[in-house]
Amino acid sequence: MSSPEIASLSWGQMKVKGCSTTYKDCKVWPGGSRTWDWRETGTNHSPGVQPADLEEVVKKGVRTVVIGRGMSEALQVPPSTVDYLKKNGIDVLVLQTEKAVEEYNALAAQGVKVGGVFHSTC
């Protein structure tokens, strides 16, 4: 299964190819995507993305995870989250969301088993 292309990104809106849903924040992985609901794990801009936010994506067998920190990079990514991914043998890229989407799409187009979590506002 390939990772779906992120078809569009604008402030507060993301579209994933093959999915009719418009996301504010989303998780993507080979073969799927869904809303990233921060309330599920108690995530906030600080301390930021928690390992629990990434467990679902990791379980899909990804080799690389791309984290989009928001348009203004307000979303933090603590070292413990990066360590969690590395300990699972997963490469991680932490970028401003527009750059993160570009990188994710490039990896997906190359056939890399890539997943990601993306914040589309601040």
Secondary structure in CASP SS format (residue, H / E / C, confidence):
PFRMAT SS
TARGET T0000
AUTHOR 0000-0000-0000
METHOD secondary structure of the structure
MODEL  1
M C 1.00
S C 1.00
S C 1.00
P C 1.00
E C 1.00
I E 1.00
A E 1.00
S E 1.00
L E 1.00
S E 1.00
W C 1.00
G C 1.00
Q E 1.00
M E 1.00
K E 1.00
V E 1.00
K C 1.00
G C 1.00
C C 1.00
S C 1.00
T C 1.00
T E 1.00
Y E 1.00
K C 1.00
D E 1.00
C E 1.00
K E 1.00
V E 1.00
W E 1.00
P C 1.00
G C 1.00
G E 1.00
S E 1.00
R E 1.00
T E 1.00
W C 1.00
D C 1.00
W H 1.00
R H 1.00
E H 1.00
T C 1.00
G C 1.00
T C 1.00
N C 1.00
H C 1.00
S C 1.00
P C 1.00
G C 1.00
V C 1.00
Q C 1.00
P H 1.00
A H 1.00
D H 1.00
L H 1.00
E H 1.00
E H 1.00
V H 1.00
V H 1.00
K C 1.00
K C 1.00
G C 1.00
V C 1.00
R C 1.00
T E 1.00
V E 1.00
V E 1.00
I E 1.00
G E 1.00
R C 1.00
G C 1.00
M C 1.00
S C 1.00
E C 1.00
A C 1.00
L C 1.00
Q C 1.00
V C 1.00
P C 1.00
P H 1.00
S H 1.00
T H 1.00
V H 1.00
D H 1.00
Y H 1.00
L H 1.00
K H 1.00
K H 1.00
N C 1.00
G C 1.00
I C 1.00
D E 1.00
V E 1.00
L E 1.00
V E 1.00
L E 1.00
Q C 1.00
T H 1.00
E H 1.00
K H 1.00
A H 1.00
V H 1.00
E H 1.00
E H 1.00
Y H 1.00
N H 1.00
A H 1.00
L H 1.00
A H 1.00
A H 1.00
Q C 1.00
G C 1.00
V C 1.00
K C 1.00
V E 1.00
G E 1.00
G E 1.00
V E 1.00
F E 1.00
H E 1.00
S C 1.00
T C 1.00
C C 1.00
END
